[in-house]
Amino acid sequence: MADKDKKPSIWSKYTDQDKKNLDELNKNYIDFLSRCKTERESVEFAIEQAEKFGYKNLRDVIANRQRLNAGDKVYYAFMNKSLVLFQIGSEPIQNGLKILGAHIDTCHLDLKQNPLYEDGGLAYLDTHYYGGIKKYQWVTLPLAMHGVVIKKDGTTIKINIGENPEDPVFCVTDLLIHLAQEQMKKDATKVVEGENLDILVGNYPLKDEKEKESVKDGVLKILKDNYNIEPEDFMSAELQLVPAGKARELGIDKSMVLAYGHDDRVCSYTSLVAMLEIANENLDKTACCLLVDKEEIGSYGATGMQSKFFENALAELMNACGQYTELGLRRALQNSFMLSSDVSSAYDALYATAYDKKNVAYLGKGMVFNKFTGSRGKSGASEANAEFVGKLRAILDKNNVGYQFSELGKVDLGGGGTIAHIMAVYGMEVIDSGVAVLSMHAPWEAVSKIDVYETKKGYVAFLKEI
């Protein structure tokens, strides 16, 4: 077998139409990345797109006591941060579903519930980082604030500051190199402490009636005047700091995309596009696209995959189809096939010693499959059955999808996990698949346009033929 990095590029096999389709998909993907940087924004976008393809809100179907039939398409949003799309097939749902599942949360900085303070004539907002990050990567970057503030009367105030050219941005400051002798001696995990990831938000002081100056009060006045936000409203807010700015084409040949949040928006976007691409197909088994929250922190919480929201949504769907029984629900879950769509590490020649070159993903080599995840001795792994892998290979080859098999890195260096092990609990066939990423979990990550396109093709083939 030839070395993976020596194999010809998929690009050489593309027709003019393939290249046109690749460019169009990546153009739209770049727009999505630039617009949607939080879970709520991704859910809102996905619903907007799904409704264009005839999807109806399952909650409305339930409320109106409507009966669903083969060919119907519905979505079910949960707490505005997770979403399920179903396209009903001709077979009974208990025969199983074909599921694409990806997460839409990304690493970021969350504002604490009592965040605003002043020190040294500067106003800061206190943060708590979310997900596995190298903290030192988040200093001196222009940051944007996205999220919602919920008032006591239930009013929702949407916040998006830092993305428009006329907007201000925010940043975490760093110690100047001239005074950093002690800082530079620290372990990388300690160079910047989590409690020091506070963002700078103001410097103009506001004078009160007693001629006292307060930068903090100046910030509060702006929040009140411009956004109708009181200090107490931070207690019921979900505000995230993310890298500001649009996703961009990367490289002199424009072959890649540099962006915040490829992990895992690259898989959630291609899953959504694939699901909508088959909207007019007559399916045998019911198709499903899962876009979920909280994967970066273990899939916990009501909107994470470890909750029962998907199982409950499926029960509601089966009931609306007149097919619900408890046993039928269990059979539907066990008889399903799933691609747990998440990113994999790409080979980086600058850090070659971290990888097994025979078993690593390469940019531009197509869709990535990880037969197992976990760490070291496969601890915490979900491992796909060989029979399922063989079936997938046949489908991908039939549809001319470029793909590769990979591990996350050298055996003893670490590892990772996805939502695959959670879904495998039901007994369904599941495997990790997705796109190779450079600089995973950094504020800006890189992917190959070719891999985005091949992954979308692979998802479509899976939904049509599994």
DRENMI-85184 format. One line per field, with one value per residue (C-alpha): residue number from 1; residue in three letters; y, z, x. Coordinates in Angstrom, 1 decimal, always signed. Layout:
% residues N
nr: c(NUM / ...)
rest: c(ALA / ...)
north: c(Y / ...)
up: c(Z / ...)
east: c(X / ...)
***
This chain:
% residues 466
nr: c(1 / 2 / 3 / 4 / 5 / 6 / 7 / 8 / 9 / 10 / 11 / 12 / 13 / 14 / 15 / 16 / 17 / 18 / 19 / 20 / 21 / 22 / 23 / 24 / 25 / 26 / 27 / 28 / 29 / 30 / 31 / 32 / 33 / 34 / 35 / 36 / 37 / 38 / 39 / 40 / 41 / 42 / 43 / 44 / 45 / 46 / 47 / 48 / 49 / 50 / 51 / 52 / 53 / 54 / 55 / 56 / 57 / 58 / 59 / 60 / 61 / 62 / 63 / 64 / 65 / 66 / 67 / 68 / 69 / 70 / 71 / 72 / 73 / 74 / 75 / 76 / 77 / 78 / 79 / 80 / 81 / 82 / 83 / 84 / 85 / 86 / 87 / 88 / 89 / 90 / 91 / 92 / 93 / 94 / 95 / 96 / 97 / 98 / 99 / 100 / 101 / 102 / 103 / 104 / 105 / 106 / 107 / 108 / 109 / 110 / 111 / 112 / 113 / 114 / 115 / 116 / 117 / 118 / 119 / 120 / 121 / 122 / 123 / 124 / 125 / 126 / 127 / 128 / 129 / 130 / 131 / 132 / 133 / 134 / 135 / 136 / 137 / 138 / 139 / 140 / 141 / 142 / 143 / 144 / 145 / 146 / 147 / 148 / 149 / 150 / 151 / 152 / 153 / 154 / 155 / 156 / 157 / 158 / 159 / 160 / 161 / 162 / 163 / 164 / 165 / 166 / 167 / 168 / 169 / 170 / 171 / 172 / 173 / 174 / 175 / 176 / 177 / 178 / 179 / 180 / 181 / 182 / 183 / 184 / 185 / 186 / 187 / 188 / 189 / 190 / 191 / 192 / 193 / 194 / 195 / 196 / 197 / 198 / 199 / 200 / 201 / 202 / 203 / 204 / 205 / 206 / 207 / 208 / 209 / 210 / 211 / 212 / 213 / 214 / 215 / 216 / 217 / 218 / 219 / 220 / 221 / 222 / 223 / 224 / 225 / 226 / 227 / 228 / 229 / 230 / 231 / 232 / 233 / 234 / 235 / 236 / 237 / 238 / 239 / 240 / 241 / 242 / 243 / 244 / 245 / 246 / 247 / 248 / 249 / 250 / 251 / 252 / 253 / 254 / 255 / 256 / 257 / 258 / 259 / 260 / 261 / 262 / 263 / 264 / 265 / 266 / 267 / 268 / 269 / 270 / 271 / 272 / 273 / 274 / 275 / 276 / 277 / 278 / 279 / 280 / 281 / 282 / 283 / 284 / 285 / 286 / 287 / 288 / 289 / 290 / 291 / 292 / 293 / 294 / 295 / 296 / 297 / 298 / 299 / 300 / 301 / 302 / 303 / 304 / 305 / 306 / 307 / 308 / 309 / 310 / 311 / 312 / 313 / 314 / 315 / 316 / 317 / 318 / 319 / 320 / 321 / 322 / 323 / 324 / 325 / 326 / 327 / 328 / 329 / 330 / 331 / 332 / 333 / 334 / 335 / 336 / 337 / 338 / 339 / 340 / 341 / 342 / 343 / 344 / 345 / 346 / 347 / 348 / 349 / 350 / 351 / 352 / 353 / 354 / 355 / 356 / 357 / 358 / 359 / 360 / 361 / 362 / 363 / 364 / 365 / 366 / 367 / 368 / 369 / 370 / 371 / 372 / 373 / 374 / 375 / 376 / 377 / 378 / 379 / 380 / 381 / 382 / 383 / 384 / 385 / 386 / 387 / 388 / 389 / 390 / 391 / 392 / 393 / 394 / 395 / 396 / 397 / 398 / 399 / 400 / 401 / 402 / 403 / 404 / 405 / 406 / 407 / 408 / 409 / 410 / 411 / 412 / 413 / 414 / 415 / 416 / 417 / 418 / 419 / 420 / 421 / 422 / 423 / 424 / 425 / 426 / 427 / 428 / 429 / 430 / 431 / 432 / 433 / 434 / 435 / 436 / 437 / 438 / 439 / 440 / 441 / 442 / 443 / 444 / 445 / 446 / 447 / 448 / 449 / 450 / 451 / 452 / 453 / 454 / 455 / 456 / 457 / 458 / 459 / 460 / 461 / 462 / 463 / 464 / 465 / 466)
rest: c(MET / ALA / ASP / LYS / ASP / LYS / LYS / PRO / SER / ILE / TRP / SER / LYS / TYR / THR / ASP / GLN / ASP / LYS / LYS / ASN / LEU / ASP / GLU / LEU / ASN / LYS / ASN / TYR / ILE / ASP / PHE / LEU / SER / ARG / CYS / LYS / THR / GLU / ARG / GLU / SER / VAL / GLU / PHE / ALA / ILE / GLU / GLN / ALA / GLU / LYS / PHE / GLY / TYR / LYS / ASN / LEU / ARG / ASP / VAL / ILE / ALA / ASN / ARG / GLN / ARG / LEU / ASN / ALA / GLY / ASP / LYS / VAL / TYR / TYR / ALA / PHE / MET / ASN / LYS / SER / LEU / VAL / LEU / PHE / GLN / ILE / GLY / SER / GLU / PRO / ILE / GLN / ASN / GLY / LEU / LYS / ILE / LEU / GLY / ALA / HIS / ILE / ASP / THR / CYS / HIS / LEU / ASP / LEU / LYS / GLN / ASN / PRO / LEU / TYR / GLU / ASP / GLY / GLY / LEU / ALA / TYR / LEU / ASP / THR / HIS / TYR / TYR / GLY / GLY / ILE / LYS / LYS / TYR / GLN / TRP / VAL / THR / LEU / PRO / LEU / ALA / MET / HIS / GLY / VAL / VAL / ILE / LYS / LYS / ASP / GLY / THR / THR / ILE / LYS / ILE / ASN / ILE / GLY / GLU / ASN / PRO / GLU / ASP / PRO / VAL / PHE / CYS / VAL / THR / ASP / LEU / LEU / ILE / HIS / LEU / ALA / GLN / GLU / GLN / MET / LYS / LYS / ASP / ALA / THR / LYS / VAL / VAL / GLU / GLY / GLU / ASN / LEU / ASP / ILE / LEU / VAL / GLY / ASN / TYR / PRO / LEU / LYS / ASP / GLU / LYS / GLU / LYS / GLU / SER / VAL / LYS / ASP / GLY / VAL / LEU / LYS / ILE / LEU / LYS / ASP / ASN / TYR / ASN / ILE / GLU / PRO / GLU / ASP / PHE / MET / SER / ALA / GLU / LEU / GLN / LEU / VAL / PRO / ALA / GLY / LYS / ALA / ARG / GLU / LEU / GLY / ILE / ASP / LYS / SER / MET / VAL / LEU / ALA / TYR / GLY / HIS / ASP / ASP / ARG / VAL / CYS / SER / TYR / THR / SER / LEU / VAL / ALA / MET / LEU / GLU / ILE / ALA / ASN / GLU / ASN / LEU / ASP / LYS / THR / ALA / CYS / CYS / LEU / LEU / VAL / ASP / LYS / GLU / GLU / ILE / GLY / SER / TYR / GLY / ALA / THR / GLY / MET / GLN / SER / LYS / PHE / PHE / GLU / ASN / ALA / LEU / ALA / GLU / LEU / MET / ASN / ALA / CYS / GLY / GLN / TYR / THR / GLU / LEU / GLY / LEU / ARG / ARG / ALA / LEU / GLN / ASN / SER / PHE / MET / LEU / SER / SER / ASP / VAL / SER / SER / ALA / TYR / ASP / ALA / LEU / TYR / ALA / THR / ALA / TYR / ASP / LYS / LYS / ASN / VAL / ALA / TYR / LEU / GLY / LYS / GLY / MET / VAL / PHE / ASN / LYS / PHE / THR / GLY / SER / ARG / GLY / LYS / SER / GLY / ALA / SER / GLU / ALA / ASN / ALA / GLU / PHE / VAL / GLY / LYS / LEU / ARG / ALA / ILE / LEU / ASP / LYS / ASN / ASN / VAL / GLY / TYR / GLN / PHE / SER / GLU / LEU / GLY / LYS / VAL / ASP / LEU / GLY / GLY / GLY / GLY / THR / ILE / ALA / HIS / ILE / MET / ALA / VAL / TYR / GLY / MET / GLU / VAL / ILE / ASP / SER / GLY / VAL / ALA / VAL / LEU / SER / MET / HIS / ALA / PRO / TRP / GLU / ALA / VAL / SER / LYS / ILE / ASP / VAL / TYR / GLU / THR / LYS / LYS / GLY / TYR / VAL / ALA / PHE / LEU / LYS / GLU / ILE)
north: c(+0.0 / +3.4 / +6.0 / +8.1 / +11.4 / +10.1 / +9.3 / +11.6 / +14.5 / +14.1 / +17.4 / +15.8 / +13.7 / +16.6 / +17.7 / +21.3 / +20.8 / +19.3 / +22.4 / +24.6 / +22.7 / +22.8 / +26.5 / +27.1 / +24.9 / +26.5 / +30.0 / +29.3 / +27.6 / +30.6 / +32.8 / +30.4 / +30.5 / +34.3 / +34.6 / +31.8 / +31.7 / +30.4 / +27.5 / +29.7 / +31.3 / +27.9 / +26.6 / +29.7 / +29.4 / +25.7 / +26.3 / +29.1 / +26.9 / +23.8 / +25.8 / +26.7 / +23.0 / +22.4 / +21.4 / +22.0 / +22.5 / +19.2 / +21.1 / +22.7 / +19.3 / +17.9 / +20.9 / +20.6 / +16.8 / +16.3 / +12.9 / +12.6 / +10.3 / +9.1 / +12.0 / +14.6 / +16.7 / +18.1 / +19.8 / +19.9 / +22.6 / +22.3 / +25.3 / +27.1 / +25.3 / +21.8 / +20.8 / +17.5 / +17.3 / +14.2 / +13.2 / +10.3 / +7.2 / +4.6 / +1.9 / +1.7 / +3.9 / +0.9 / -0.5 / +2.2 / +5.6 / +6.9 / +9.6 / +12.4 / +13.8 / +16.8 / +19.3 / +23.1 / +24.3 / +25.6 / +26.7 / +30.3 / +32.6 / +32.9 / +36.0 / +35.3 / +36.3 / +39.2 / +40.2 / +43.9 / +45.5 / +48.4 / +48.5 / +51.0 / +53.2 / +50.3 / +48.4 / +44.6 / +41.8 / +38.6 / +35.4 / +31.6 / +29.7 / +26.9 / +23.8 / +22.6 / +25.6 / +26.7 / +29.8 / +31.8 / +31.7 / +33.9 / +37.0 / +40.2 / +38.9 / +41.1 / +39.4 / +39.8 / +39.4 / +37.2 / +36.0 / +36.9 / +38.7 / +37.6 / +40.3 / +39.4 / +40.0 / +37.4 / +39.9 / +38.6 / +41.1 / +39.7 / +40.9 / +40.9 / +43.4 / +43.3 / +41.8 / +44.9 / +47.2 / +50.1 / +48.0 / +48.1 / +44.9 / +43.5 / +41.8 / +40.0 / +41.9 / +40.4 / +41.3 / +43.2 / +41.2 / +43.6 / +42.6 / +39.0 / +37.3 / +35.4 / +34.7 / +33.2 / +30.6 / +29.2 / +26.0 / +26.7 / +25.8 / +28.6 / +31.3 / +32.8 / +31.7 / +31.2 / +34.0 / +36.4 / +35.8 / +38.9 / +41.2 / +44.9 / +46.9 / +50.6 / +53.5 / +56.6 / +57.7 / +59.0 / +61.8 / +61.7 / +64.5 / +64.4 / +64.8 / +61.2 / +59.5 / +55.9 / +54.0 / +51.1 / +53.6 / +54.8 / +51.2 / +50.7 / +53.8 / +52.6 / +49.2 / +50.9 / +53.5 / +51.3 / +47.8 / +48.3 / +46.1 / +46.6 / +45.2 / +42.5 / +41.3 / +39.6 / +36.9 / +35.7 / +36.2 / +33.9 / +36.0 / +34.5 / +36.1 / +34.7 / +35.7 / +38.7 / +38.8 / +36.7 / +33.4 / +33.7 / +31.7 / +30.5 / +30.1 / +31.8 / +29.1 / +29.7 / +26.0 / +26.2 / +28.0 / +29.8 / +30.4 / +30.3 / +27.2 / +24.6 / +22.2 / +21.2 / +23.6 / +22.1 / +18.8 / +20.4 / +22.5 / +19.7 / +17.4 / +20.1 / +20.6 / +16.9 / +16.5 / +19.3 / +18.0 / +14.8 / +16.7 / +15.5 / +11.9 / +9.0 / +7.3 / +3.8 / +4.5 / +7.7 / +10.2 / +12.4 / +15.2 / +16.0 / +19.3 / +19.3 / +21.4 / +20.9 / +18.3 / +20.3 / +19.8 / +16.2 / +16.5 / +17.1 / +19.3 / +19.5 / +20.3 / +17.9 / +14.5 / +12.7 / +14.2 / +12.5 / +15.3 / +13.2 / +10.1 / +12.2 / +13.9 / +10.5 / +9.3 / +12.4 / +11.8 / +8.1 / +9.1 / +11.7 / +8.9 / +6.6 / +4.3 / +4.8 / +2.0 / +1.8 / -1.3 / +0.3 / +3.2 / +0.9 / -1.0 / +2.2 / +3.3 / -0.1 / -0.6 / +2.8 / +3.6 / +6.8 / +8.9 / +10.7 / +13.7 / +15.4 / +16.7 / +14.8 / +16.0 / +16.7 / +16.0 / +19.1 / +18.7 / +21.3 / +18.9 / +15.6 / +13.7 / +13.8 / +11.6 / +8.1 / +9.1 / +5.8 / +6.4 / +10.2 / +12.3 / +14.6 / +17.8 / +17.4 / +13.6 / +13.5 / +12.6 / +11.2 / +8.1 / +7.2 / +3.5 / +4.1 / +7.1 / +7.2 / +7.6 / +5.5 / +1.9 / +2.9 / +4.1 / +5.5 / +4.4 / +3.8 / +1.4 / +0.7 / -2.9 / -4.2 / -5.1 / -1.5 / -0.2 / -2.6 / -1.4 / +2.2 / +1.6 / +0.0 / +3.0 / +5.6 / +3.8 / +3.5 / +7.2 / +8.2 / +9.8 / +10.4 / +9.2 / +8.2 / +6.4 / +8.0 / +8.0 / +11.3 / +11.0 / +8.6 / +6.0 / +7.3 / +11.0 / +11.4 / +11.1 / +12.4 / +11.6 / +12.6 / +11.8 / +8.4 / +6.5 / +8.1 / +6.9 / +3.5 / +2.9 / +2.2 / -0.6 / +1.2 / +1.0 / +4.2 / +5.5 / +8.8 / +10.7 / +14.2 / +16.7 / +16.9 / +20.2 / +22.0 / +23.8 / +22.2 / +24.2 / +27.2 / +30.5 / +30.1 / +26.7 / +25.5 / +23.0 / +22.0 / +23.0 / +19.6 / +17.8 / +20.0 / +19.0 / +15.3 / +15.1 / +16.6 / +14.1 / +11.3 / +12.3 / +12.5 / +9.0 / +7.7 / +9.1 / +7.8 / +4.3 / +2.9)
up: c(+0.0 / -1.0 / +1.8 / +2.3 / +1.8 / -1.5 / -3.1 / -5.9 / -4.9 / -5.4 / -7.2 / -10.3 / -10.7 / -10.6 / -13.6 / -14.3 / -12.7 / -9.6 / -9.2 / -9.7 / -7.0 / -4.7 / -5.0 / -4.4 / -1.4 / +0.2 / -0.6 / +1.3 / +4.1 / +4.6 / +4.8 / +7.4 / +9.5 / +9.4 / +10.4 / +13.0 / +15.9 / +18.7 / +19.1 / +19.0 / +15.7 / +14.2 / +15.2 / +13.8 / +10.6 / +10.2 / +10.8 / +8.3 / +5.6 / +6.5 / +6.1 / +2.6 / +1.8 / +3.2 / +6.8 / +9.4 / +13.2 / +14.9 / +17.9 / +15.6 / +14.2 / +17.7 / +18.9 / +15.8 / +16.2 / +12.6 / +11.2 / +9.6 / +6.6 / +4.4 / +2.7 / +5.4 / +6.8 / +10.3 / +12.8 / +16.5 / +18.3 / +21.9 / +24.1 / +20.9 / +21.2 / +19.8 / +16.7 / +15.1 / +11.5 / +10.3 / +6.8 / +7.1 / +5.0 / +3.7 / +6.1 / +9.7 / +11.8 / +14.1 / +11.2 / +12.1 / +11.0 / +9.1 / +11.3 / +10.7 / +14.1 / +14.7 / +17.4 / +17.0 / +20.2 / +19.9 / +22.3 / +23.5 / +26.5 / +28.5 / +30.6 / +34.3 / +35.9 / +37.8 / +35.2 / +35.2 / +37.3 / +37.2 / +38.1 / +37.3 / +35.3 / +33.0 / +32.9 / +32.4 / +31.9 / +33.8 / +31.8 / +32.2 / +29.3 / +27.7 / +26.2 / +25.9 / +24.9 / +25.1 / +27.1 / +25.9 / +22.3 / +23.4 / +24.4 / +22.2 / +19.7 / +18.5 / +20.1 / +19.3 / +21.8 / +20.7 / +22.6 / +24.4 / +27.5 / +28.9 / +30.9 / +33.9 / +31.8 / +29.3 / +26.7 / +24.6 / +23.7 / +21.0 / +21.2 / +18.3 / +18.8 / +17.0 / +13.6 / +11.6 / +10.6 / +12.6 / +15.7 / +18.6 / +19.5 / +22.8 / +23.8 / +26.6 / +27.3 / +27.8 / +29.7 / +27.7 / +26.8 / +28.6 / +32.0 / +31.2 / +32.4 / +35.2 / +33.0 / +30.2 / +32.7 / +33.4 / +32.0 / +28.9 / +30.9 / +33.4 / +31.1 / +31.1 / +34.0 / +33.4 / +35.9 / +33.7 / +30.6 / +31.3 / +28.4 / +28.2 / +27.6 / +28.6 / +29.6 / +29.4 / +32.9 / +33.7 / +36.2 / +38.8 / +40.8 / +43.3 / +40.5 / +41.0 / +37.9 / +37.1 / +34.0 / +35.1 / +35.4 / +31.9 / +30.5 / +32.4 / +30.9 / +27.4 / +28.1 / +29.4 / +26.6 / +23.7 / +24.7 / +27.6 / +29.8 / +33.6 / +35.7 / +37.1 / +33.6 / +33.3 / +35.7 / +33.0 / +30.0 / +27.7 / +26.2 / +24.5 / +23.4 / +20.1 / +17.5 / +15.6 / +11.8 / +8.8 / +7.7 / +4.9 / +2.1 / +3.0 / +0.9 / -2.3 / -4.2 / -2.1 / -1.4 / +2.3 / +4.7 / +7.8 / +10.4 / +13.9 / +14.8 / +12.1 / +15.1 / +14.6 / +12.3 / +9.3 / +10.0 / +11.2 / +8.0 / +5.6 / +7.5 / +7.1 / +3.4 / +2.8 / +4.6 / +2.6 / -0.7 / -0.3 / +0.6 / -2.6 / -2.4 / -1.7 / +1.2 / +2.6 / +6.1 / +7.9 / +7.7 / +10.6 / +11.1 / +14.7 / +15.6 / +19.3 / +22.1 / +24.8 / +23.1 / +24.0 / +27.7 / +27.7 / +26.2 / +29.6 / +30.3 / +28.9 / +25.4 / +25.3 / +23.7 / +27.1 / +27.8 / +26.6 / +24.1 / +21.0 / +22.4 / +23.3 / +19.9 / +18.2 / +20.4 / +19.5 / +15.8 / +16.0 / +17.8 / +15.2 / +12.6 / +14.5 / +15.2 / +18.8 / +21.2 / +23.8 / +22.2 / +18.7 / +20.0 / +21.4 / +18.1 / +16.1 / +18.1 / +18.0 / +14.2 / +13.2 / +11.4 / +12.4 / +11.2 / +14.3 / +12.4 / +14.0 / +13.0 / +13.1 / +13.5 / +10.2 / +9.7 / +10.3 / +9.1 / +11.7 / +14.5 / +12.7 / +15.8 / +17.2 / +14.4 / +13.0 / +9.3 / +8.1 / +10.2 / +10.2 / +8.1 / +5.4 / +4.1 / +0.6 / +0.8 / +1.5 / +4.2 / +7.3 / +9.3 / +12.8 / +13.4 / +17.1 / +19.3 / +23.0 / +24.3 / +24.8 / +25.2 / +23.5 / +26.9 / +26.5 / +22.9 / +20.6 / +18.0 / +14.8 / +13.7 / +10.7 / +8.9 / +9.2 / +7.9 / +4.9 / +4.0 / +4.2 / +2.0 / -0.7 / -0.7 / -0.8 / -3.6 / -5.6 / -5.3 / -6.0 / -2.6 / -1.6 / +1.9 / +4.4 / +7.7 / +10.6 / +14.2 / +16.2 / +16.9 / +18.2 / +20.6 / +23.9 / +23.3 / +24.0 / +22.1 / +22.1 / +22.0 / +20.2 / +20.7 / +19.1 / +22.4 / +23.7 / +20.7 / +20.7 / +24.1 / +22.1 / +20.2 / +16.8 / +14.3 / +14.6 / +13.4 / +13.6 / +10.4 / +9.2 / +8.1 / +9.0 / +10.7 / +11.3 / +14.6 / +16.2 / +19.2 / +18.4 / +17.9 / +14.1 / +12.5 / +8.9 / +6.6 / +2.9 / +0.6 / -1.1 / +2.2 / +2.9 / -0.5 / -0.3 / +3.2 / +2.0 / -0.9 / +1.6 / +3.8 / +0.8 / -0.3 / +3.3 / +3.5 / +0.1 / +0.3 / +3.8)
east: c(+0.0 / +1.3 / +2.0 / -1.1 / +0.8 / +2.2 / -1.2 / -2.4 / -4.6 / -8.4 / -8.3 / -6.7 / -9.9 / -12.3 / -14.4 / -15.2 / -18.6 / -17.0 / -14.8 / -17.8 / -19.7 / -16.7 / -16.4 / -20.1 / -20.2 / -17.2 / -18.4 / -21.6 / -19.7 / -17.5 / -20.6 / -22.1 / -18.9 / -18.9 / -22.5 / -23.0 / -20.6 / -22.8 / -25.1 / -28.2 / -27.1 / -26.4 / -29.9 / -31.6 / -29.7 / -30.5 / -34.2 / -34.2 / -32.6 / -34.8 / -38.0 / -37.0 / -37.0 / -40.5 / -39.6 / -42.3 / -42.0 / -42.7 / -44.1 / -46.7 / -47.6 / -48.1 / -50.1 / -52.4 / -52.7 / -51.6 / -50.6 / -47.2 / -46.6 / -43.7 / -42.0 / -42.9 / -40.1 / -40.0 / -37.6 / -37.5 / -35.5 / -34.6 / -33.8 / -32.7 / -29.3 / -29.9 / -31.9 / -33.1 / -34.3 / -36.3 / -37.3 / -39.7 / -39.1 / -41.5 / -40.4 / -41.7 / -39.4 / -38.7 / -36.6 / -34.0 / -32.9 / -29.9 / -28.4 / -25.9 / -24.9 / -22.6 / -22.1 / -22.5 / -20.8 / -17.2 / -14.5 / -15.0 / -15.0 / -18.3 / -19.1 / -19.6 / -22.9 / -21.3 / -18.7 / -18.1 / -15.4 / -12.9 / -9.2 / -6.5 / -8.8 / -9.8 / -13.1 / -13.1 / -15.6 / -14.8 / -14.9 / -14.9 / -13.4 / -15.4 / -13.8 / -10.3 / -8.1 / -4.5 / -5.3 / -2.2 / -3.7 / -6.6 / -4.6 / -4.4 / -6.9 / -9.8 / -12.9 / -16.6 / -19.5 / -22.4 / -25.4 / -28.6 / -29.7 / -33.0 / -34.9 / -37.1 / -40.2 / -39.0 / -37.8 / -34.8 / -32.1 / -29.8 / -26.2 / -23.7 / -20.8 / -17.6 / -18.4 / -19.3 / -16.4 / -17.9 / -18.2 / -15.8 / -14.0 / -12.7 / -9.5 / -7.6 / -4.4 / -0.9 / +2.2 / +4.8 / +7.9 / +10.1 / +8.6 / +7.8 / +11.0 / +9.1 / +6.1 / +8.2 / +9.6 / +6.1 / +4.7 / +2.5 / -0.6 / +0.3 / +1.6 / -1.9 / -4.2 / -7.9 / -8.8 / -6.7 / -8.8 / -10.8 / -11.7 / -11.0 / -14.2 / -13.6 / -11.4 / -13.6 / -14.7 / -18.2 / -18.5 / -21.3 / -22.9 / -20.1 / -17.5 / -16.3 / -15.0 / -15.9 / -15.1 / -17.4 / -20.3 / -19.5 / -19.7 / -23.0 / -24.5 / -23.6 / -25.2 / -28.3 / -28.6 / -27.7 / -28.9 / -31.4 / -29.1 / -29.0 / -26.1 / -28.5 / -29.4 / -26.0 / -27.4 / -29.8 / -27.5 / -25.6 / -22.8 / -19.8 / -16.5 / -15.3 / -12.7 / -14.0 / -14.0 / -15.0 / -13.7 / -11.2 / -9.7 / -6.3 / -3.2 / -2.0 / -4.0 / -7.1 / -7.2 / -8.1 / -10.4 / -9.1 / -11.9 / -13.0 / -15.0 / -14.4 / -14.6 / -17.4 / -19.2 / -17.5 / -19.3 / -22.6 / -22.8 / -22.0 / -24.5 / -27.2 / -26.4 / -26.5 / -29.8 / -31.4 / -30.0 / -32.0 / -35.2 / -37.0 / -35.7 / -38.1 / -36.3 / -36.8 / -35.5 / -36.1 / -33.2 / -32.1 / -29.7 / -28.7 / -27.0 / -26.2 / -24.7 / -22.1 / -19.9 / -16.8 / -17.5 / -18.6 / -22.1 / -23.6 / -26.7 / -30.2 / -29.0 / -26.0 / -26.2 / -26.2 / -29.7 / -32.9 / -33.9 / -33.2 / -34.9 / -37.9 / -38.0 / -38.0 / -40.8 / -42.8 / -42.1 / -43.2 / -46.3 / -47.2 / -46.8 / -49.0 / -46.1 / -45.1 / -44.6 / -41.9 / -40.6 / -40.8 / -38.7 / -36.0 / -36.0 / -35.7 / -32.6 / -30.9 / -31.5 / -30.1 / -26.9 / -25.0 / -22.1 / -20.9 / -19.7 / -16.7 / -13.3 / -10.1 / -6.5 / -4.7 / -1.0 / +1.2 / +4.8 / +5.9 / +4.9 / +5.5 / +6.6 / +3.1 / +1.7 / +1.9 / +2.2 / +0.6 / -2.5 / -3.2 / -5.5 / -4.0 / -5.5 / -6.9 / -7.2 / -11.0 / -13.4 / -11.9 / -13.1 / -11.9 / -12.8 / -12.3 / -11.7 / -10.6 / -7.1 / -4.0 / -5.2 / -8.5 / -9.8 / -13.3 / -13.4 / -16.4 / -15.3 / -17.2 / -17.9 / -16.0 / -19.2 / -20.5 / -17.1 / -17.2 / -20.7 / -19.6 / -16.6 / -18.8 / -21.2 / -18.4 / -16.5 / -19.8 / -20.3 / -16.7 / -16.2 / -12.6 / -12.0 / -9.2 / -9.0 / -7.1 / -6.2 / -6.0 / -2.2 / +0.4 / -0.9 / +0.5 / +0.1 / -3.5 / -6.7 / -10.3 / -13.9 / -17.2 / -20.9 / -20.4 / -20.0 / -23.2 / -25.3 / -23.6 / -25.2 / -28.5 / -26.8 / -26.8 / -24.0 / -21.9 / -18.6 / -16.8 / -16.4 / -15.7 / -13.0 / -9.3 / -8.4 / -5.1 / -4.7 / -7.8 / -9.2 / -7.1 / -9.0 / -8.4 / -8.4 / -7.7 / -9.4 / -9.1 / -11.9 / -11.5 / -12.3 / -15.3 / -16.7 / -15.9 / -17.4 / -20.7 / -20.7 / -20.1 / -22.9 / -25.3 / -24.2 / -24.8 / -28.3 / -29.3 / -27.9 / -27.2)
***
